[in-house]
Amino acid sequence: MVFWQHQSCREFIVLGVFLSTIGICAALVLCAVSAAMNYLFLSSLGKTALEGQVLGAASAAADVLKALLPFFIAWSWQARRIVAAVAGSLAFAFIAAFSLLSAIGFAADNRGFLVGRRDERAGAYERVQRDLNLRERQRAGLLQSRPPAVTRQEIERLRQNRRWSATKSCTNATEAESRDYCAGYFALRAELAAGQEEARLSSEIAALEVEAENLRQQGSGLDSDPQVTLLARISGLGAESVRLALTMAVAVLVEIGASLGLFLASGHSAPERRAGPDNDAAIGSVEDFCLAGLVPAAKAALAAEQLQDGYRAWCRREDRTPLPSDAFTSGFAELAGAAGIPRSPGGWRGIALKHDKAALDMVS
């Protein structure tokens, strides 16, 4: 049975294990992201699909090794294998630098592609707006006309007039009345043409308005990279400098987490064993004392003061910090009750200190 003397220390250890587990999961995700970024970037550099897969696989394997190297380096250093630790450090630095360059290339490709697509949509939106404005100006410059169907009926009505045949379809109007008649006819023809042109322009304007609305819904007309624009205004730097810094920041974030996240997260699952009154690992455990410092002795008995002295002597031998008297007494009483050790006035029966020669003689 594990006995904890300080509830706060137990809660701290449980919290440490929980946070370490979350940190390990996050580090594994970053490792997977880094490996995927490096694989996709290097695989795109192959002349053929097979060569691309070979490069990508090598990059992903190197990324896995990069996450494990901090453990190998630490173990080599603890074992005083200096050459192995130095060699591992150099390998880690090279692989981390290479992985960082690949991640920067991947991030730059993706951001450049995204910004390029937005710029294309912005250019298309500007073109549509120019065409729309042009069509609207052309329509506004047309003569006021009735619908083409109405104008056609008017033209057919004039063609039923006897002057239509007399003027040979308005190709030979010699008299004043004939010329007035043909002038009206050609005016209707002009009105018909204007109506048809207005209908064509209205159809094109409607199509352009639909296209403009679709482009607006896709983000056209907005800043192609608002984050860069805002940071450039705040910092006073150029847009390209800010874009470069953001691209590198993404790559550095992923690579730091993928390189050291697993090592750092897995190294804090429990408090370190260091001397100090606030560290439970260095405090003399009552249960450990009972197992290591006491022996059963049916005819022996220990007074409370003797038990305290034996406990303090055991803590000195084990280089541990003894608990306060009240904490030790209550802790031992709980253990004694659970183990069935009988209590006597001022102490306990049936136990003896392992280093008490007289008690050992009674046991033997």
ABEGO torsion letter per residue (X at the ends): XBBBABAAAAAAAAAAAAAAAAAAAAAAAAAAAAAAAAAAAAAAABABAAAAAAAAAAAAAAAAAAAAAAAAAAAAAAAGBAAAAAAAAAAAAAAAAAAAAAAAAAAAAAAAAAAAAAAAAAAAAAAAAAAAAAAAAAAAABBBBBBAAAAAAAAAAAAABAAAAAAGGGABBABAAAAAAAAAAAAAAAAAAAAAAAAAAAAAAAAAAAAAAAAAAAGBGBBABAAAAAAAAAAGBBAAAAAAAAAAAAAAAAAAAAAAAAAAAAAAABBBBBBEAABAAABBBAAAAAAAABBBBAABBBBAAAAAAAAAAAAAAAGBBBBBAAAAAAAAAAAAAAAGBBBBBGEBBGBBBAABAAAAAAAX
